[in-house]
């Protein structure tokens, strides 16, 4: 294999790697935004309970 072909192959590999990284970064940013939106939604609908749950047990039958 000559040097020009090797150079072209390495250049293409580098470009593909950069493109894959950009796509992965975009997907991760979208996942982070969706998780943030979901947490905001859950916090907005949280209803406080009138009594502390799980602090007492009724053992009479």
C-alpha positions, 0 to 999 in steps of 0.5 A: 500500500502506498503512502497516499492511499494510507493517508487517505484511509487514515483521513477517512477513518478520522472523519468517521470517528469525528462524525460518530463522536458528534452523533453520540454527543447529540444523542447524549445531550438529548437524553440529558434534556429529556431526563431534566424535563422528566424530573421537572415534571415529577417535581411539579406533580408531587403531592405532599402527604398529610401524615408522615408515611412509613413511620408507624405500623398498625399491627392490630388485626 
